[in-house]
Amino acid sequence: MEHSDVPLADSLGMMAQLQQEGKIRHVGVSNLLLGQIHEAEKIVRIAPVQNLYNLIDRRDEDIILPTRRR
């Protein structure tokens, strides 16, 4: 996973602002840990979460399934 010098809260805050201005409709994230997803959802409504998950690689199952069952 690559890491950015920009804090997650700052990036998502900008996305929330763009959403409020009507410039984007949905905000999605990828390759976040469960704690980061919870942090993100405090800032903006998260539509899709895209982590690696398939028949062979299910290491993120405990992250993806609990957050998307709503």
N, CA, C and O atoms as a Maestro MAE file, in Angstrom:
{
 s_m_m2io_version
 :::
 2.0.0
}

f_m_ct {
 s_m_title
 :::
 protein
 m_atom[280] {
  # First column is atom index #
  i_m_mmod_type
  r_m_x_coord
  r_m_y_coord
  r_m_z_coord
  i_m_residue_number
  s_m_chain_name
  s_m_pdb_residue_name
  s_m_pdb_atom_name
  i_m_atomic_number
  :::
  1 25 0.845 -1.170 0.000 1 A "MET " " N  " 7
  2 3 0.000 0.000 0.000 1 A "MET " " CA " 6
  3 2 0.894 1.237 0.000 1 A "MET " " C  " 6
  4 15 1.826 1.332 0.798 1 A "MET " " O  " 8
  5 25 0.617 2.157 -0.868 2 A "GLU " " N  " 7
  6 3 1.361 3.404 -0.919 2 A "GLU " " CA " 6
  7 2 0.792 4.366 0.117 2 A "GLU " " C  " 6
  8 15 -0.400 4.342 0.424 2 A "GLU " " O  " 8
  9 25 1.655 5.198 0.638 3 A "HIS " " N  " 7
  10 3 1.229 6.182 1.629 3 A "HIS " " CA " 6
  11 2 1.476 7.577 1.069 3 A "HIS " " C  " 6
  12 15 2.471 7.829 0.390 3 A "HIS " " O  " 8
  13 25 0.568 8.453 1.364 4 A "SER " " N  " 7
  14 3 0.651 9.825 0.887 4 A "SER " " CA " 6
  15 2 1.117 10.724 2.022 4 A "SER " " C  " 6
  16 15 0.964 10.393 3.198 4 A "SER " " O  " 8
  17 25 1.679 11.848 1.660 5 A "ASP " " N  " 7
  18 3 2.042 12.846 2.658 5 A "ASP " " CA " 6
  19 2 0.826 13.642 3.122 5 A "ASP " " C  " 6
  20 15 0.891 14.359 4.121 5 A "ASP " " O  " 8
  21 25 -0.282 13.514 2.396 6 A "VAL " " N  " 7
  22 3 -1.520 14.223 2.742 6 A "VAL " " CA " 6
  23 2 -2.325 13.354 3.704 6 A "VAL " " C  " 6
  24 15 -2.637 12.208 3.381 6 A "VAL " " O  " 8
  25 25 -2.668 13.879 4.879 7 A "PRO " " N  " 7
  26 3 -3.461 13.096 5.824 7 A "PRO " " CA " 6
  27 2 -4.821 12.699 5.228 7 A "PRO " " C  " 6
  28 15 -5.420 13.453 4.462 7 A "PRO " " O  " 8
  29 25 -5.289 11.511 5.594 8 A "LEU " " N  " 7
  30 3 -6.563 11.006 5.093 8 A "LEU " " CA " 6
  31 2 -7.698 11.994 5.367 8 A "LEU " " C  " 6
  32 15 -8.529 12.240 4.493 8 A "LEU " " O  " 8
  33 25 -7.736 12.549 6.553 9 A "ALA " " N  " 7
  34 3 -8.811 13.485 6.910 9 A "ALA " " CA " 6
  35 2 -8.816 14.707 5.986 9 A "ALA " " C  " 6
  36 15 -9.883 15.204 5.627 9 A "ALA " " O  " 8
  37 25 -7.644 15.188 5.602 10 A "ASP " " N  " 7
  38 3 -7.575 16.340 4.699 10 A "ASP " " CA " 6
  39 2 -8.100 15.987 3.313 10 A "ASP " " C  " 6
  40 15 -8.856 16.752 2.714 10 A "ASP " " O  " 8
  41 25 -7.697 14.825 2.808 11 A "SER " " N  " 7
  42 3 -8.163 14.390 1.486 11 A "SER " " CA " 6
  43 2 -9.681 14.221 1.473 11 A "SER " " C  " 6
  44 15 -10.364 14.687 0.561 11 A "SER " " O  " 8
  45 25 -10.191 13.552 2.494 12 A "LEU " " N  " 7
  46 3 -11.629 13.310 2.544 12 A "LEU " " CA " 6
  47 2 -12.418 14.587 2.816 12 A "LEU " " C  " 6
  48 15 -13.547 14.740 2.350 12 A "LEU " " O  " 8
  49 25 -11.820 15.495 3.565 13 A "GLY " " N  " 7
  50 3 -12.471 16.788 3.799 13 A "GLY " " CA " 6
  51 2 -12.657 17.544 2.497 13 A "GLY " " C  " 6
  52 15 -13.693 18.175 2.281 13 A "GLY " " O  " 8
  53 25 -11.659 17.483 1.631 14 A "MET " " N  " 7
  54 3 -11.763 18.130 0.323 14 A "MET " " CA " 6
  55 2 -12.832 17.442 -0.522 14 A "MET " " C  " 6
  56 15 -13.601 18.105 -1.218 14 A "MET " " O  " 8
  57 25 -12.875 16.118 -0.459 15 A "MET " " N  " 7
  58 3 -13.892 15.383 -1.218 15 A "MET " " CA " 6
  59 2 -15.291 15.730 -0.710 15 A "MET " " C  " 6
  60 15 -16.222 15.873 -1.503 15 A "MET " " O  " 8
  61 25 -15.441 15.864 0.607 16 A "ALA " " N  " 7
  62 3 -16.728 16.241 1.187 16 A "ALA " " CA " 6
  63 2 -17.144 17.631 0.709 16 A "ALA " " C  " 6
  64 15 -18.316 17.865 0.414 16 A "ALA " " O  " 8
  65 25 -16.193 18.539 0.636 17 A "GLN " " N  " 7
  66 3 -16.473 19.894 0.156 17 A "GLN " " CA " 6
  67 2 -16.927 19.857 -1.302 17 A "GLN " " C  " 6
  68 15 -17.905 20.513 -1.660 17 A "GLN " " O  " 8
  69 25 -16.234 19.106 -2.136 18 A "LEU " " N  " 7
  70 3 -16.618 18.995 -3.542 18 A "LEU " " CA " 6
  71 2 -18.007 18.377 -3.687 18 A "LEU " " C  " 6
  72 15 -18.774 18.753 -4.573 18 A "LEU " " O  " 8
  73 25 -18.319 17.429 -2.814 19 A "GLN " " N  " 7
  74 3 -19.641 16.799 -2.838 19 A "GLN " " CA " 6
  75 2 -20.718 17.816 -2.446 19 A "GLN " " C  " 6
  76 15 -21.772 17.870 -3.078 19 A "GLN " " O  " 8
  77 25 -20.467 18.608 -1.427 20 A "GLN " " N  " 7
  78 3 -21.421 19.633 -0.995 20 A "GLN " " CA " 6
  79 2 -21.632 20.689 -2.077 20 A "GLN " " C  " 6
  80 15 -22.725 21.240 -2.200 20 A "GLN " " O  " 8
  81 25 -20.600 20.971 -2.854 21 A "GLU " " N  " 7
  82 3 -20.706 21.942 -3.952 21 A "GLU " " CA " 6
  83 2 -21.380 21.349 -5.184 21 A "GLU " " C  " 6
  84 15 -21.621 22.055 -6.164 21 A "GLU " " O  " 8
  85 25 -21.683 20.065 -5.136 22 A "GLY " " N  " 7
  86 3 -22.332 19.413 -6.266 22 A "GLY " " CA " 6
  87 2 -21.387 19.037 -7.399 22 A "GLY " " C  " 6
  88 15 -21.840 18.715 -8.497 22 A "GLY " " O  " 8
  89 25 -20.100 19.071 -7.152 23 A "LYS " " N  " 7
  90 3 -19.130 18.769 -8.201 23 A "LYS " " CA " 6
  91 2 -18.879 17.271 -8.338 23 A "LYS " " C  " 6
  92 15 -18.483 16.798 -9.404 23 A "LYS " " O  " 8
  93 25 -19.107 16.533 -7.266 24 A "ILE " " N  " 7
  94 3 -19.041 15.069 -7.315 24 A "ILE " " CA " 6
  95 2 -20.255 14.513 -6.587 24 A "ILE " " C  " 6
  96 15 -20.809 15.165 -5.703 24 A "ILE " " O  " 8
  97 25 -20.658 13.326 -6.954 25 A "ARG " " N  " 7
  98 3 -21.848 12.731 -6.346 25 A "ARG " " CA " 6
  99 2 -21.490 11.759 -5.221 25 A "ARG " " C  " 6
  100 15 -22.104 11.798 -4.155 25 A "ARG " " O  " 8
  101 25 -20.512 10.896 -5.445 26 A "HIS " " N  " 7
  102 3 -20.158 9.867 -4.476 26 A "HIS " " CA " 6
  103 2 -18.659 9.897 -4.190 26 A "HIS " " C  " 6
  104 15 -17.858 10.340 -5.013 26 A "HIS " " O  " 8
  105 25 -18.305 9.418 -3.008 27 A "VAL " " N  " 7
  106 3 -16.907 9.319 -2.613 27 A "VAL " " CA " 6
  107 2 -16.609 7.849 -2.338 27 A "VAL " " C  " 6
  108 15 -17.318 7.201 -1.569 27 A "VAL " " O  " 8
  109 25 -15.577 7.335 -2.959 28 A "GLY " " N  " 7
  110 3 -15.146 5.963 -2.733 28 A "GLY " " CA " 6
  111 2 -13.708 5.945 -2.262 28 A "GLY " " C  " 6
  112 15 -12.955 6.893 -2.488 28 A "GLY " " O  " 8
  113 25 -13.332 4.866 -1.609 29 A "VAL " " N  " 7
  114 3 -11.967 4.713 -1.114 29 A "VAL " " CA " 6
  115 2 -11.442 3.341 -1.503 29 A "VAL " " C  " 6
  116 15 -12.212 2.444 -1.845 29 A "VAL " " O  " 8
  117 25 -10.141 3.189 -1.448 30 A "SER " " N  " 7
  118 3 -9.550 1.883 -1.728 30 A "SER " " CA " 6
  119 2 -8.364 1.641 -0.801 30 A "SER " " C  " 6
  120 15 -7.657 2.561 -0.391 30 A "SER " " O  " 8
  121 25 -8.183 0.367 -0.494 31 A "ASN " " N  " 7
  122 3 -7.029 -0.096 0.285 31 A "ASN " " CA " 6
  123 2 -6.890 0.577 1.646 31 A "ASN " " C  " 6
  124 15 -5.791 0.953 2.053 31 A "ASN " " O  " 8
  125 25 -8.010 0.723 2.342 32 A "LEU " " N  " 7
  126 3 -7.967 1.273 3.692 32 A "LEU " " CA " 6
  127 2 -8.131 0.165 4.716 32 A "LEU " " C  " 6
  128 15 -8.724 -0.876 4.433 32 A "LEU " " O  " 8
  129 25 -7.603 0.395 5.901 33 A "LEU " " N  " 7
  130 3 -7.814 -0.497 7.023 33 A "LEU " " CA " 6
  131 2 -9.149 -0.162 7.679 33 A "LEU " " C  " 6
  132 15 -9.717 0.899 7.422 33 A "LEU " " O  " 8
  133 25 -9.649 -1.051 8.516 34 A "LEU " " N  " 7
  134 3 -10.961 -0.863 9.119 34 A "LEU " " CA " 6
  135 2 -11.044 0.452 9.898 34 A "LEU " " C  " 6
  136 15 -12.035 1.173 9.783 34 A "LEU " " O  " 8
  137 25 -10.031 0.765 10.677 35 A "GLY " " N  " 7
  138 3 -10.024 2.019 11.435 35 A "GLY " " CA " 6
  139 2 -10.060 3.241 10.526 35 A "GLY " " C  " 6
  140 15 -10.702 4.241 10.849 35 A "GLY " " O  " 8
  141 25 -9.378 3.162 9.402 36 A "GLN " " N  " 7
  142 3 -9.381 4.265 8.444 36 A "GLN " " CA " 6
  143 2 -10.762 4.431 7.803 36 A "GLN " " C  " 6
  144 15 -11.198 5.552 7.541 36 A "GLN " " O  " 8
  145 25 -11.439 3.323 7.553 37 A "ILE " " N  " 7
  146 3 -12.788 3.402 6.983 37 A "ILE " " CA " 6
  147 2 -13.720 4.080 7.970 37 A "ILE " " C  " 6
  148 15 -14.530 4.920 7.578 37 A "ILE " " O  " 8
  149 25 -13.619 3.727 9.245 38 A "HIS " " N  " 7
  150 3 -14.456 4.371 10.266 38 A "HIS " " CA " 6
  151 2 -14.127 5.857 10.374 38 A "HIS " " C  " 6
  152 15 -15.028 6.682 10.528 38 A "HIS " " O  " 8
  153 25 -12.854 6.201 10.294 39 A "GLU " " N  " 7
  154 3 -12.439 7.608 10.310 39 A "GLU " " CA " 6
  155 2 -13.028 8.344 9.110 39 A "GLU " " C  " 6
  156 15 -13.536 9.458 9.240 39 A "GLU " " O  " 8
  157 25 -12.956 7.715 7.952 40 A "ALA " " N  " 7
  158 3 -13.465 8.321 6.721 40 A "ALA " " CA " 6
  159 2 -14.962 8.569 6.809 40 A "ALA " " C  " 6
  160 15 -15.443 9.615 6.371 40 A "ALA " " O  " 8
  161 25 -15.701 7.623 7.367 41 A "GLU " " N  " 7
  162 3 -17.156 7.757 7.444 41 A "GLU " " CA " 6
  163 2 -17.600 8.846 8.402 41 A "GLU " " C  " 6
  164 15 -18.749 9.284 8.339 41 A "GLU " " O  " 8
  165 25 -16.719 9.297 9.288 42 A "LYS " " N  " 7
  166 3 -17.027 10.422 10.163 42 A "LYS " " CA " 6
  167 2 -16.944 11.745 9.396 42 A "LYS " " C  " 6
  168 15 -17.513 12.753 9.815 42 A "LYS " " O  " 8
  169 25 -16.238 11.727 8.281 43 A "ILE " " N  " 7
  170 3 -16.004 12.945 7.504 43 A "ILE " " CA " 6
  171 2 -16.976 13.062 6.343 43 A "ILE " " C  " 6
  172 15 -17.514 14.139 6.088 43 A "ILE " " O  " 8
  173 25 -17.204 11.958 5.637 44 A "VAL " " N  " 7
  174 3 -18.042 11.968 4.435 44 A "VAL " " CA " 6
  175 2 -18.650 10.579 4.261 44 A "VAL " " C  " 6
  176 15 -18.061 9.582 4.678 44 A "VAL " " O  " 8
  177 25 -19.814 10.517 3.651 45 A "ARG " " N  " 7
  178 3 -20.440 9.220 3.388 45 A "ARG " " CA " 6
  179 2 -19.636 8.503 2.312 45 A "ARG " " C  " 6
  180 15 -19.407 9.040 1.228 45 A "ARG " " O  " 8
  181 25 -19.215 7.294 2.624 46 A "ILE " " N  " 7
  182 3 -18.401 6.500 1.710 46 A "ILE " " CA " 6
  183 2 -19.315 5.557 0.940 46 A "ILE " " C  " 6
  184 15 -20.059 4.780 1.538 46 A "ILE " " O  " 8
  185 25 -19.260 5.625 -0.381 47 A "ALA " " N  " 7
  186 3 -20.074 4.741 -1.222 47 A "ALA " " CA " 6
  187 2 -19.365 3.402 -1.385 47 A "ALA " " C  " 6
  188 15 -19.704 2.461 -0.668 47 A "ALA " " O  " 8
  189 25 -18.407 3.267 -2.284 48 A "PRO " " N  " 7
  190 3 -17.717 1.981 -2.413 48 A "PRO " " CA " 6
  191 2 -16.403 1.946 -1.636 48 A "PRO " " C  " 6
  192 15 -15.734 2.963 -1.456 48 A "PRO " " O  " 8
  193 25 -16.057 0.745 -1.184 49 A "VAL " " N  " 7
  194 3 -14.744 0.469 -0.621 49 A "VAL " " CA " 6
  195 2 -14.119 -0.583 -1.519 49 A "VAL " " C  " 6
  196 15 -14.685 -1.660 -1.705 49 A "VAL " " O  " 8
  197 25 -12.964 -0.279 -2.073 50 A "GLN " " N  " 7
  198 3 -12.320 -1.203 -2.999 50 A "GLN " " CA " 6
  199 2 -11.000 -1.687 -2.400 50 A "GLN " " C  " 6
  200 15 -9.981 -1.000 -2.464 50 A "GLN " " O  " 8
  201 25 -11.045 -2.868 -1.827 51 A "ASN " " N  " 7
  202 3 -9.847 -3.532 -1.336 51 A "ASN " " CA " 6
  203 2 -9.700 -4.836 -2.100 51 A "ASN " " C  " 6
  204 15 -10.665 -5.340 -2.674 51 A "ASN " " O  " 8
  205 25 -8.503 -5.373 -2.105 52 A "LEU " " N  " 7
  206 3 -8.270 -6.646 -2.769 52 A "LEU " " CA " 6
  207 2 -9.068 -7.735 -2.063 52 A "LEU " " C  " 6
  208 15 -8.894 -7.960 -0.865 52 A "LEU " " O  " 8
  209 25 -9.939 -8.409 -2.803 53 A "TYR " " N  " 7
  210 3 -10.769 -9.477 -2.238 53 A "TYR " " CA " 6
  211 2 -11.231 -10.369 -3.377 53 A "TYR " " C  " 6
  212 15 -11.932 -9.922 -4.285 53 A "TYR " " O  " 8
  213 25 -10.834 -11.631 -3.324 54 A "ASN " " N  " 7
  214 3 -11.240 -12.578 -4.356 54 A "ASN " " CA " 6
  215 2 -11.159 -13.990 -3.793 54 A "ASN " " C  " 6
  216 15 -10.889 -14.164 -2.605 54 A "ASN " " O  " 8
  217 25 -11.386 -14.989 -4.617 55 A "LEU " " N  " 7
  218 3 -11.379 -16.369 -4.140 55 A "LEU " " CA " 6
  219 2 -10.045 -16.800 -3.570 55 A "LEU " " C  " 6
  220 15 -10.000 -17.625 -2.657 55 A "LEU " " O  " 8
  221 25 -8.967 -16.262 -4.087 56 A "ILE " " N  " 7
  222 3 -7.632 -16.656 -3.640 56 A "ILE " " CA " 6
  223 2 -7.131 -15.785 -2.482 56 A "ILE " " C  " 6
  224 15 -6.502 -16.289 -1.552 56 A "ILE " " O  " 8
  225 25 -7.404 -14.519 -2.541 57 A "ASP " " N  " 7
  226 3 -6.878 -13.572 -1.550 57 A "ASP " " CA " 6
  227 2 -8.028 -12.952 -0.767 57 A "ASP " " C  " 6
  228 15 -8.740 -12.087 -1.277 57 A "ASP " " O  " 8
  229 25 -8.205 -13.390 0.457 58 A "ARG " " N  " 7
  230 3 -9.294 -12.878 1.295 58 A "ARG " " CA " 6
  231 2 -8.761 -12.223 2.571 58 A "ARG " " C  " 6
  232 15 -9.454 -12.181 3.588 58 A "ARG " " O  " 8
  233 25 -7.552 -11.722 2.513 59 A "ARG " " N  " 7
  234 3 -6.966 -11.148 3.734 59 A "ARG " " CA " 6
  235 2 -7.748 -9.942 4.247 59 A "ARG " " C  " 6
  236 15 -7.685 -9.649 5.441 59 A "ARG " " O  " 8
  237 25 -8.478 -9.238 3.396 60 A "ASP " " N  " 7
  238 3 -9.240 -8.061 3.831 60 A "ASP " " CA " 6
  239 2 -10.712 -8.378 4.103 60 A "ASP " " C  " 6
  240 15 -11.523 -7.460 4.226 60 A "ASP " " O  " 8
  241 25 -11.065 -9.646 4.197 61 A "GLU " " N  " 7
  242 3 -12.471 -10.015 4.411 61 A "GLU " " CA " 6
  243 2 -13.035 -9.388 5.683 61 A "GLU " " C  " 6
  244 15 -14.175 -8.924 5.685 61 A "GLU " " O  " 8
  245 25 -12.261 -9.366 6.756 62 A "ASP " " N  " 7
  246 3 -12.738 -8.789 8.010 62 A "ASP " " CA " 6
  247 2 -12.864 -7.269 7.939 62 A "ASP " " C  " 6
  248 15 -13.464 -6.660 8.825 62 A "ASP " " O  " 8
  249 25 -12.316 -6.660 6.915 63 A "ILE " " N  " 7
  250 3 -12.442 -5.216 6.711 63 A "ILE " " CA " 6
  251 2 -13.637 -4.909 5.813 63 A "ILE " " C  " 6
  252 15 -14.448 -4.039 6.129 63 A "ILE " " O  " 8
  253 25 -13.740 -5.605 4.724 64 A "ILE " " N  " 7
  254 3 -14.734 -5.288 3.707 64 A "ILE " " CA " 6
  255 2 -16.147 -5.656 4.128 64 A "ILE " " C  " 6
  256 15 -17.046 -4.817 4.073 64 A "ILE " " O  " 8
  257 25 -16.353 -6.880 4.542 65 A "LEU " " N  " 7
  258 3 -17.707 -7.353 4.800 65 A "LEU " " CA " 6
  259 2 -18.421 -6.610 5.933 65 A "LEU " " C  " 6
  260 15 -19.572 -6.214 5.750 65 A "LEU " " O  " 8
  261 25 -17.799 -6.404 7.081 66 A "PRO " " N  " 7
  262 3 -18.520 -5.687 8.145 66 A "PRO " " CA " 6
  263 2 -18.888 -4.255 7.790 66 A "PRO " " C  " 6
  264 15 -19.923 -3.762 8.238 66 A "PRO " " O  " 8
  265 25 -18.071 -3.579 7.000 67 A "THR " " N  " 7
  266 3 -18.346 -2.177 6.686 67 A "THR " " CA " 6
  267 2 -19.372 -2.011 5.578 67 A "THR " " C  " 6
  268 15 -19.970 -0.941 5.459 67 A "THR " " O  " 8
  269 25 -19.588 -3.012 4.784 68 A "ARG " " N  " 7
  270 3 -20.495 -2.880 3.640 68 A "ARG " " CA " 6
  271 2 -21.856 -3.518 3.876 68 A "ARG " " C  " 6
  272 15 -22.732 -3.394 3.020 68 A "ARG " " O  " 8
  273 25 -22.068 -4.183 4.977 69 A "ARG " " N  " 7
  274 3 -23.358 -4.792 5.291 69 A "ARG " " CA " 6
  275 2 -24.243 -3.795 5.998 69 A "ARG " " C  " 6
  276 15 -24.380 -3.830 7.221 69 A "ARG " " O  " 8
  277 25 -24.846 -2.904 5.228 70 A "ARG " " N  " 7
  278 3 -25.733 -1.884 5.826 70 A "ARG " " CA " 6
  279 2 -26.974 -1.747 5.033 70 A "ARG " " C  " 6
  280 15 -27.840 -0.942 5.376 70 A "ARG " " O  " 8
  :::
 }
 m_bond[279] {
  # First column is bond index #
  i_m_from
  i_m_to
  i_m_order
  :::
  1 1 2 1
  2 2 3 1
  3 3 4 2
  4 3 5 1
  5 5 6 1
  6 6 7 1
  7 7 8 2
  8 7 9 1
  9 9 10 1
  10 10 11 1
  11 11 12 2
  12 11 13 1
  13 13 14 1
  14 14 15 1
  15 15 16 2
  16 15 17 1
  17 17 18 1
  18 18 19 1
  19 19 20 2
  20 19 21 1
  21 21 22 1
  22 22 23 1
  23 23 24 2
  24 23 25 1
  25 25 26 1
  26 26 27 1
  27 27 28 2
  28 27 29 1
  29 29 30 1
  30 30 31 1
  31 31 32 2
  32 31 33 1
  33 33 34 1
  34 34 35 1
  35 35 36 2
  36 35 37 1
  37 37 38 1
  38 38 39 1
  39 39 40 2
  40 39 41 1
  41 41 42 1
  42 42 43 1
  43 43 44 2
  44 43 45 1
  45 45 46 1
  46 46 47 1
  47 47 48 2
  48 47 49 1
  49 49 50 1
  50 50 51 1
  51 51 52 2
  52 51 53 1
  53 53 54 1
  54 54 55 1
  55 55 56 2
  56 55 57 1
  57 57 58 1
  58 58 59 1
  59 59 60 2
  60 59 61 1
  61 61 62 1
  62 62 63 1
  63 63 64 2
  64 63 65 1
  65 65 66 1
  66 66 67 1
  67 67 68 2
  68 67 69 1
  69 69 70 1
  70 70 71 1
  71 71 72 2
  72 71 73 1
  73 73 74 1
  74 74 75 1
  75 75 76 2
  76 75 77 1
  77 77 78 1
  78 78 79 1
  79 79 80 2
  80 79 81 1
  81 81 82 1
  82 82 83 1
  83 83 84 2
  84 83 85 1
  85 85 86 1
  86 86 87 1
  87 87 88 2
  88 87 89 1
  89 89 90 1
  90 90 91 1
  91 91 92 2
  92 91 93 1
  93 93 94 1
  94 94 95 1
  95 95 96 2
  96 95 97 1
  97 97 98 1
  98 98 99 1
  99 99 100 2
  100 99 101 1
  101 101 102 1
  102 102 103 1
  103 103 104 2
  104 103 105 1
  105 105 106 1
  106 106 107 1
  107 107 108 2
  108 107 109 1
  109 109 110 1
  110 110 111 1
  111 111 112 2
  112 111 113 1
  113 113 114 1
  114 114 115 1
  115 115 116 2
  116 115 117 1
  117 117 118 1
  118 118 119 1
  119 119 120 2
  120 119 121 1
  121 121 122 1
  122 122 123 1
  123 123 124 2
  124 123 125 1
  125 125 126 1
  126 126 127 1
  127 127 128 2
  128 127 129 1
  129 129 130 1
  130 130 131 1
  131 131 132 2
  132 131 133 1
  133 133 134 1
  134 134 135 1
  135 135 136 2
  136 135 137 1
  137 137 138 1
  138 138 139 1
  139 139 140 2
  140 139 141 1
  141 141 142 1
  142 142 143 1
  143 143 144 2
  144 143 145 1
  145 145 146 1
  146 146 147 1
  147 147 148 2
  148 147 149 1
  149 149 150 1
  150 150 151 1
  151 151 152 2
  152 151 153 1
  153 153 154 1
  154 154 155 1
  155 155 156 2
  156 155 157 1
  157 157 158 1
  158 158 159 1
  159 159 160 2
  160 159 161 1
  161 161 162 1
  162 162 163 1
  163 163 164 2
  164 163 165 1
  165 165 166 1
  166 166 167 1
  167 167 168 2
  168 167 169 1
  169 169 170 1
  170 170 171 1
  171 171 172 2
  172 171 173 1
  173 173 174 1
  174 174 175 1
  175 175 176 2
  176 175 177 1
  177 177 178 1
  178 178 179 1
  179 179 180 2
  180 179 181 1
  181 181 182 1
  182 182 183 1
  183 183 184 2
  184 183 185 1
  185 185 186 1
  186 186 187 1
  187 187 188 2
  188 187 189 1
  189 189 190 1
  190 190 191 1
  191 191 192 2
  192 191 193 1
  193 193 194 1
  194 194 195 1
  195 195 196 2
  196 195 197 1
  197 197 198 1
  198 198 199 1
  199 199 200 2
  200 199 201 1
  201 201 202 1
  202 202 203 1
  203 203 204 2
  204 203 205 1
  205 205 206 1
  206 206 207 1
  207 207 208 2
  208 207 209 1
  209 209 210 1
  210 210 211 1
  211 211 212 2
  212 211 213 1
  213 213 214 1
  214 214 215 1
  215 215 216 2
  216 215 217 1
  217 217 218 1
  218 218 219 1
  219 219 220 2
  220 219 221 1
  221 221 222 1
  222 222 223 1
  223 223 224 2
  224 223 225 1
  225 225 226 1
  226 226 227 1
  227 227 228 2
  228 227 229 1
  229 229 230 1
  230 230 231 1
  231 231 232 2
  232 231 233 1
  233 233 234 1
  234 234 235 1
  235 235 236 2
  236 235 237 1
  237 237 238 1
  238 238 239 1
  239 239 240 2
  240 239 241 1
  241 241 242 1
  242 242 243 1
  243 243 244 2
  244 243 245 1
  245 245 246 1
  246 246 247 1
  247 247 248 2
  248 247 249 1
  249 249 250 1
  250 250 251 1
  251 251 252 2
  252 251 253 1
  253 253 254 1
  254 254 255 1
  255 255 256 2
  256 255 257 1
  257 257 258 1
  258 258 259 1
  259 259 260 2
  260 259 261 1
  261 261 262 1
  262 262 263 1
  263 263 264 2
  264 263 265 1
  265 265 266 1
  266 266 267 1
  267 267 268 2
  268 267 269 1
  269 269 270 1
  270 270 271 1
  271 271 272 2
  272 271 273 1
  273 273 274 1
  274 274 275 1
  275 275 276 2
  276 275 277 1
  277 277 278 1
  278 278 279 1
  279 279 280 2
  :::
 }
}
